[in-house]
Amino acid sequence: MTKSADQLLKVKKTFRDVEQFKKQAFLTKREGEQDFQVIPLIEGTDHLCTADKLLSEYIEGHKALFGKKPTYIRPFMARSDPALNAGIVPAVLSSKLALQHFYTVGEKYGVDMYPIIGPGCLPFRGGVNPETIKETIQEYSGIRTITIQSAFRYDYPLPQVKKAIQYIENTLPTLSYTPLNAQEVSDVHWANKTFGHYYKQTVEAAADVINGLSAQVPSRRERMQHIGLFGYSRGLGKVSLPRAIKFTSALYNVGVPPEFIGTGRGLRDAMRTGALKTIEKHYLNLRADFIHAGKYLNKENLALLAKENPVFKEIETDVQEVENYLGVELGPLKTKHFIYRNLASSCYLHYKEGEEFGDELEKAAAIRHSLG
């Protein structure tokens, strides 16, 4: 959860001070210092897009404090929280710009970079799963480590999981990042601002509904609160939202995949301004991700939600604009998707009546191979 180089340097200096104190207190005779590397976890599109400043300041500060550069750095890009705070398109594009920053800074200072990313299985949270691994791994070209989350490990057949992990191990080291030119960098900043604006204003207005739906999503673990726009109560209205798993699950359970929020209006604007070319070049799975999410779309629920809260009309606009862009009508394709649509309708009806819908929620999660 790194926002500044000072945080990284403070951690490393503190451990050095503790080590020196231990030597004095216990009369340790070991020569030299135990060296370790700090992993900066970078969350939020703004922090990803300014990662060059963070890493440069860390390397310079490291030289000043310890008399040498870091041996290497393993910058860790969050994938869920950038999407939670700004939407799926800014999350993807910011990760591409961050990769460029990592390697550019590494070349400048002669420090090896081994980037990490932590994606989930559904497109909103990264889209890395055993079924689509050959397509999605290309999205993360330049990454050297992908952390595997629980849905990847336990919601797919074990032989398929093992095969996918072997594919990652064999393929990831061979992939290089795709550079962005000056115009493309400008387009990424434009997309973050435009798509993010539509996403944020919609999610803020829908917060009460999302929180109500998330109340029945089972918690996975206790964890530290993250930084970011929706990581805490803020501003007028004190908007607060659940973390990424519950947020994603809450919307998927009623057939309103969060991938669509803000995206349709953003794509419409991108086509008008010319930024679409950059988006399509650097978001490799743009079309595939939205066709995948569209299988779990329940337009009837979305229409009912729009009658209750006008902000969901904006999401209806997003869906329509994405359909216009893709040239297809989104919705269930196979029998399991139609069963899913029925489960999503049941979840919504139970929610409206103030009733529990845990059974339907679990069945829906099993069909999409992920809780959230």
C-alpha positions as a printed Julia matrix, in Angstrom:
372×3 Matrix{Float64}:
   0.0     0.0     0.0
   2.84    2.31   -0.96
   2.24    5.99   -1.63
   5.76    7.38   -1.24
   9.4     6.3    -1.27
   9.73    7.48    2.34
   7.48    4.62    3.44
   9.78    2.04    1.85
  12.92    3.65    3.22
  11.42    3.87    6.72
  10.65    0.14    6.71
  14.14   -0.78    5.6
  15.85    1.66    7.97
  13.74    0.42   10.9
  14.74   -3.17   10.28
  18.39   -2.13   10.03
  18.12   -0.27   13.34
  16.47   -3.31   14.97
  19.23   -5.56   13.64
  21.93   -3.3    15.04
  20.16   -3.14   18.4
  19.9    -6.94   18.45
  23.65   -7.24   17.82
  24.38   -4.92   20.72
  21.85   -6.49   23.07
  22.83  -10.1    22.4
  26.5    -9.5    21.62
  26.09  -11.07   18.18
  29.4   -11.68   16.44
  28.0   -12.05   12.9
  29.8    -9.76   10.46
  27.95   -7.52    8.05
  24.24   -6.79    7.79
  21.39   -9.02    6.73
  20.15   -7.52    3.48
  16.55   -7.78    2.4
  14.41   -6.08   -0.22
  11.18   -4.18    0.35
   8.3    -4.88   -2.06
   6.29   -1.73   -2.85
   2.6    -2.59   -3.23
   1.22    0.09   -5.53
  -2.54    0.67   -5.5
  -4.66    3.18   -7.37
  -4.37    4.42  -10.93
  -2.7     7.68   -9.92
   0.05    5.87   -8.04
   0.57    3.37  -10.86
   0.88    6.2   -13.39
   3.52    7.96  -11.28
   5.46    4.85  -10.31
   8.59    6.22  -11.97
   8.79    9.02   -9.39
   8.24    6.58   -6.51
  10.92    4.13   -7.64
  13.44    6.81   -8.6
  13.12    8.45   -5.19
  13.42    5.06   -3.49
  16.62    4.17   -5.35
  18.15    7.6    -4.68
  17.14    7.43   -1.02
  18.49    3.9    -0.73
  21.87    5.06   -2.04
  21.91    7.95    0.44
  20.93    5.85    3.47
  22.73    2.57    2.79
  25.52    3.6     0.45
  24.32    1.42   -2.42
  21.42    0.82   -4.78
  18.87   -1.94   -4.09
  20.02   -5.26   -5.51
  16.71   -5.48   -7.38
  13.09   -4.37   -6.93
   9.9    -6.42   -7.21
   7.19   -3.76   -7.61
   3.77   -5.26   -6.87
   0.86   -3.86   -8.88
  -2.53   -4.25   -7.25
  -5.19   -5.13   -9.79
  -8.47   -5.2    -7.85
  -8.28   -1.86   -6.08
  -7.46    0.21   -9.17
 -10.62   -1.25  -10.74
 -12.63   -0.75   -7.57
 -11.66    2.92   -7.43
 -11.67    3.89  -11.12
 -13.2     1.1   -13.24
 -11.8    -1.67  -15.39
 -10.34    0.31  -18.31
  -8.26    2.67  -16.14
  -7.08   -0.33  -14.11
  -5.78   -2.13  -17.2
  -4.23    0.91  -18.88
  -2.56    2.14  -15.7
  -0.89   -1.23  -15.25
   0.61   -0.92  -18.73
   1.99    2.53  -18.0
   3.33    1.34  -14.65
   5.2    -1.5   -16.38
   6.86    1.0   -18.68
   7.86    3.09  -15.66
   9.32    0.04  -13.88
  11.61   -0.94  -16.72
  12.55    2.61  -17.68
  13.65    3.38  -14.12
  15.41    0.03  -13.91
  17.42    0.79  -17.04
  18.24    4.31  -15.85
  19.67    3.17  -12.52
  20.9    -0.29  -13.46
  18.49   -2.01  -11.08
  16.76   -5.21  -12.19
  12.96   -5.12  -12.02
  10.75   -8.18  -11.45
   7.15   -6.89  -11.4
   4.33   -8.74   -9.65
   0.57   -8.47  -10.22
  -2.31   -9.87   -8.19
  -5.34  -10.5   -10.43
  -8.6   -12.29   -9.68
 -10.5   -14.62  -12.0
 -13.29  -12.33  -13.21
 -12.39   -9.64  -15.76
 -13.08   -6.77  -13.34
 -10.35   -8.05  -11.01
  -7.87   -9.13  -13.69
  -9.47  -12.02  -15.59
  -6.72  -14.58  -14.96
  -8.23  -18.06  -14.67
  -7.42  -21.56  -15.98
  -9.97  -21.36  -18.81
  -8.6   -18.18  -20.4
  -4.96  -18.28  -19.32
  -3.52  -18.37  -22.86
  -5.32  -15.15  -23.76
  -5.02  -13.27  -20.48
  -1.35  -13.97  -19.84
  -0.54  -11.82  -22.88
  -2.32   -8.95  -21.15
   0.39   -9.0   -18.5
   3.44   -9.16  -20.74
   6.4    -7.85  -18.78
   5.16   -9.19  -15.45
   7.45  -11.75  -13.81
   5.11  -13.04  -11.07
   1.35  -13.54  -11.05
  -0.15  -14.28   -7.65
  -2.8   -17.0    -7.85
  -5.94  -16.33   -5.84
  -8.31  -18.84   -4.29
 -10.88  -19.0    -7.11
  -8.12  -19.96   -9.57
  -6.95  -22.75   -7.27
 -10.21  -24.19   -5.99
 -13.07  -23.35   -8.36
 -11.67  -25.2   -11.38
 -10.74  -28.88  -11.9
  -7.32  -29.66  -10.42
  -5.76  -30.99  -13.67
  -6.82  -27.78  -15.45
  -5.34  -25.67  -12.64
  -2.02  -27.52  -12.76
  -1.83  -27.2   -16.52
  -2.54  -23.46  -16.32
   0.12  -22.89  -13.65
   2.65  -24.8   -15.74
   1.76  -22.62  -18.7
   2.3   -19.48  -16.6
   5.69  -20.72  -15.39
   6.83  -21.55  -18.92
   5.44  -18.49  -20.68
   5.66  -15.52  -18.31
   9.48  -15.2   -18.36
   9.46  -14.95  -22.17
   7.1   -11.98  -22.45
   8.14   -8.32  -22.68
   6.06   -5.22  -22.07
   4.73   -3.16  -24.97
   6.1     0.41  -24.87
   3.77    3.39  -25.03
   4.7     6.47  -27.05
   4.04   10.03  -25.87
   0.6    10.22  -27.48
  -0.41    6.88  -25.99
   0.71    7.98  -22.52
  -1.45   11.08  -22.97
  -4.37    8.87  -24.02
  -3.95    6.72  -20.91
  -4.19    9.8   -18.69
  -7.24   10.95  -20.66
  -8.89    7.52  -20.26
  -8.18    7.41  -16.53
  -9.83   10.79  -16.1
 -12.8    10.18  -18.42
 -13.67    6.56  -17.65
 -12.87    7.13  -13.98
 -15.21   10.13  -13.77
 -18.18    8.19  -15.13
 -17.38    5.2   -12.94
 -16.91    7.12   -9.69
 -20.02    9.25   -9.91
 -22.13    6.19  -10.72
 -20.71    3.99   -7.97
 -21.0     6.73   -5.38
 -24.69    7.19   -6.2
 -25.28    3.42   -6.1
 -23.36    2.85   -2.84
 -26.42    2.15   -0.69
 -27.64   -0.58   -3.04
 -24.18   -2.11   -3.38
 -23.68   -2.17    0.38
 -27.09   -3.74    0.87
 -26.35   -6.46   -1.67
 -22.89   -7.14   -0.26
 -24.17   -7.74    3.26
 -24.93  -11.38    2.45
 -21.65  -12.1     0.65
 -19.54  -14.25    3.01
 -16.32  -12.69    4.26
 -13.13  -14.44    3.21
 -10.61  -13.15    5.73
  -9.66  -10.31    8.03
  -7.35   -7.86    6.38
  -5.77   -4.42    6.52
  -7.88   -1.63    5.08
  -6.6    -0.47    1.71
  -5.93    3.03    0.52
  -7.98    4.62   -2.22
 -11.15    6.45   -3.07
 -13.59    3.94   -1.66
 -11.3     2.47    1.0
 -12.84    4.71    3.67
 -15.72    7.08    4.31
 -15.07   10.34    2.56
 -16.57   13.65    1.52
 -20.21   14.63    1.54
 -22.4    11.64    2.22
 -19.44    9.68    3.65
 -19.47    7.12    0.84
 -18.0     3.79    1.9
 -17.98    0.52   -0.03
 -17.02   -3.1     0.6
 -13.66   -4.41   -0.54
 -13.14   -5.78   -4.03
 -14.38   -9.36   -3.57
 -17.66   -8.35   -1.91
 -18.14   -5.42   -4.28
 -17.69   -7.58   -7.37
 -19.79  -10.39   -5.96
 -22.64   -8.08   -4.92
 -23.08   -6.72   -8.44
 -22.52  -10.03  -10.22
 -25.12  -11.71   -7.99
 -27.86   -9.51   -9.42
 -26.56   -9.68  -12.97
 -24.93   -6.24  -13.15
 -21.22   -6.98  -13.75
 -19.17   -3.97  -12.6
 -17.06   -4.18  -15.77
 -19.76   -2.13  -17.51
 -19.92    0.77  -15.06
 -18.57    3.87  -16.79
 -17.09    1.83  -19.63
 -19.8     2.33  -22.22
 -19.82    6.1   -21.83
 -16.02    6.11  -21.8
 -15.82    4.11  -25.03
 -18.34    6.44  -26.65
 -16.14    9.42  -25.77
 -12.97    7.58  -26.81
 -14.4     6.97  -30.28
 -15.1    10.69  -30.6
 -11.68   11.85  -29.43
  -9.47    9.26  -31.1
  -8.22    7.66  -27.88
  -9.88    4.36  -28.78
  -6.89    3.29  -30.87
  -4.63    3.39  -27.81
  -7.18    1.61  -25.65
  -7.57   -1.22  -28.16
  -3.82   -1.54  -28.65
  -2.94   -1.79  -24.98
  -6.08   -3.45  -23.56
  -5.66   -6.68  -25.52
  -8.68   -8.5   -24.09
 -11.09   -5.58  -24.18
 -13.58   -7.32  -26.43
 -13.2   -10.76  -24.85
 -13.6    -9.4   -21.32
 -16.88   -7.7   -22.05
 -18.33  -10.6   -23.99
 -17.41  -12.8   -21.0
 -18.97  -10.43  -18.47
 -22.01  -10.02  -20.73
 -22.92  -13.69  -20.29
 -23.82  -12.86  -16.7
 -25.81   -9.72  -17.5
 -29.43   -9.65  -16.33
 -31.1    -6.78  -18.15
 -34.42   -7.35  -16.37
 -32.79   -6.8   -12.98
 -30.95   -3.76  -14.29
 -34.25   -2.27  -15.51
 -35.87   -2.9   -12.12
 -32.93   -1.3   -10.34
 -33.17    1.69  -12.69
 -36.81    2.21  -11.65
 -35.74    2.32   -8.02
 -32.6     4.43   -8.47
 -31.98    6.62  -11.55
 -28.21    6.02  -11.37
 -28.76    2.52  -12.74
 -30.1     4.13  -15.92
 -26.53    5.31  -16.44
 -25.39    1.67  -16.27
 -28.09    0.79  -18.81
 -26.5     3.43  -21.04
 -23.09    1.84  -20.43
 -24.4    -1.57  -21.49
 -25.97   -0.13  -24.62
 -22.8     1.7   -25.59
 -20.67   -1.41  -25.03
 -23.1    -3.37  -27.24
 -22.79   -0.66  -29.88
 -19.01   -0.93  -29.71
 -18.95   -4.73  -29.82
 -21.7    -5.01  -32.42
 -23.42   -7.77  -30.44
 -26.29   -8.03  -27.97
 -25.07   -9.14  -24.57
 -26.75  -11.71  -22.38
 -26.88  -15.45  -21.65
 -25.41  -17.72  -24.33
 -25.46  -21.25  -22.91
 -27.83  -23.19  -20.67
 -25.74  -22.44  -17.57
 -25.96  -18.72  -18.33
 -29.75  -18.85  -18.49
 -29.75  -20.73  -15.17
 -27.48  -18.01  -13.84
 -29.89  -15.32  -15.02
 -32.68  -17.02  -13.06
 -30.48  -17.2    -9.96
 -29.64  -13.5   -10.32
 -33.36  -12.71  -10.53
 -33.96  -14.72   -7.36
 -31.13  -12.89   -5.58
 -32.64   -9.53   -6.49
 -36.18  -10.48   -5.49
 -35.02  -11.83   -2.13
 -32.97   -8.66   -1.62
 -36.02   -6.48   -2.32
 -38.07   -8.47    0.22
 -35.33   -8.26    2.83
 -34.81  -12.03    2.69
 -31.63  -14.09    2.67
 -30.35  -15.33   -0.68
 -27.21  -17.19    0.35
 -28.16  -20.41   -1.46
 -28.76  -18.66   -4.75
 -25.6   -16.6    -4.26
 -23.45  -19.71   -3.83
 -24.96  -21.41   -6.87
 -24.37  -18.32   -8.99
 -20.78  -18.05   -7.77
 -20.18  -21.7    -8.68
 -21.37  -21.09  -12.25
 -19.04  -18.12  -12.75
 -16.19  -19.96  -10.94
 -15.57  -17.13   -8.51
 -17.22  -15.55   -5.48
 -16.14  -12.09   -6.54
